[in-house]
Amino acid sequence: MKNTEELLKRLGVDIDAGTLRLALTHRSYAYEQGGIPTNERLEFLGDSILGFSVTDALYRDNPNLSEGELAKRRSAVVSTRALAGIARDLELGQYILLGQGEKLTNGRDKSSILADTTEALIGAVYLCHGIETARAMVMRLIGPLLRNADALGAGTDWKTSIQEIAAAKKLGDIEYKVTGSGPDHSRSFVAVLHIGDKPYGSGTGHSKKEAEQEAAAATWKMVRPAGSSAAAGA
């Protein structure tokens, strides 16, 4: 496994070698090693700690927001897309233990694997240091997202948000035009969102779904209702 000293420095916390290795062990690697433990139990634990930490911060920092708006913001912050972005900032992919199949299909940059491993690391910190240290790390990682109005503006379901805006403004039908390139083991996709035959935002990803979500997110910034950014950052 790649030397993890730099990763721990970025996380701002120590994790003992055994627990850290477990947090970085993807099931594909575990299977190839004869069925050793995977990081999935730690992921389960970290998911709960992440959800609680974000919910607590949102509740305390936004006394005037409704339950629905709080839930929407929480969903945006703990989404696979958001967590994968954090993992890429940490350069986490290079440390994950993957099986050969996942390595060949660019598993180190797959959003689902990156997000799950981020949650496993949160679980690992909790086991090593307790809830307060785990919450502090979550806030270090998540804090910028909580302050980013655009990241929170439409929640996780960008495509639904675009449908609602297009219908309200009577912009026309929505269509995602997707093209793929590259070999089968390392495909990449580009999606362009058209509304009423007019091109809007574009996005890229390792799957059609990911590219479409990126295109919808980019489009939302172009067509969002006036004042939505300010509201999201309240």
Rosetta blueprint (number, residue, H / E / L):
1 M L
2 K L
3 N L
4 T L
5 E H
6 E H
7 L H
8 L H
9 K H
10 R H
11 L H
12 G L
13 V L
14 D L
15 I L
16 D L
17 A H
18 G H
19 T H
20 L H
21 R H
22 L H
23 A H
24 L L
25 T E
26 H L
27 R H
28 S H
29 Y H
30 A H
31 Y H
32 E H
33 Q L
34 G L
35 G L
36 I L
37 P L
38 T L
39 N L
40 E H
41 R H
42 L H
43 E H
44 F H
45 L H
46 G H
47 D H
48 S H
49 I H
50 L H
51 G H
52 F H
53 S H
54 V H
55 T H
56 D H
57 A H
58 L H
59 Y H
60 R H
61 D H
62 N L
63 P L
64 N L
65 L L
66 S L
67 E H
68 G H
69 E H
70 L H
71 A H
72 K H
73 R H
74 R H
75 S H
76 A H
77 V H
78 V L
79 S L
80 T H
81 R H
82 A H
83 L H
84 A H
85 G H
86 I H
87 A H
88 R H
89 D H
90 L L
91 E L
92 L H
93 G H
94 Q H
95 Y H
96 I L
97 L E
98 L L
99 G L
100 Q H
101 G H
102 E H
103 K H
104 L H
105 T L
106 N L
107 G H
108 R H
109 D H
110 K L
111 S H
112 S H
113 I H
114 L H
115 A H
116 D H
117 T H
118 T H
119 E H
120 A H
121 L H
122 I H
123 G H
124 A H
125 V H
126 Y H
127 L H
128 C H
129 H H
130 G L
131 I H
132 E H
133 T H
134 A H
135 R H
136 A H
137 M H
138 V H
139 M H
140 R H
141 L H
142 I H
143 G H
144 P H
145 L H
146 L H
147 R L
148 N L
149 A H
150 D H
151 A H
152 L H
153 G H
154 A L
155 G L
156 T L
157 D L
158 W H
159 K H
160 T H
161 S H
162 I H
163 Q H
164 E H
165 I H
166 A H
167 A H
168 A H
169 K H
170 K L
171 L L
172 G L
173 D L
174 I E
175 E E
176 Y E
177 K E
178 V E
179 T E
180 G E
181 S E
182 G L
183 P L
184 D H
185 H H
186 S H
187 R L
188 S E
189 F E
190 V E
191 A E
192 V E
193 L E
194 H E
195 I E
196 G L
197 D L
198 K E
199 P E
200 Y E
201 G E
202 S E
203 G E
204 T E
205 G E
206 H L
207 S L
208 K H
209 K H
210 E H
211 A H
212 E H
213 Q H
214 E H
215 A H
216 A H
217 A H
218 A H
219 T H
220 W H
221 K H
222 M H
223 V H
224 R L
225 P L
226 A L
227 G L
228 S H
229 S H
230 A H
231 A H
232 A H
233 G L
234 A L
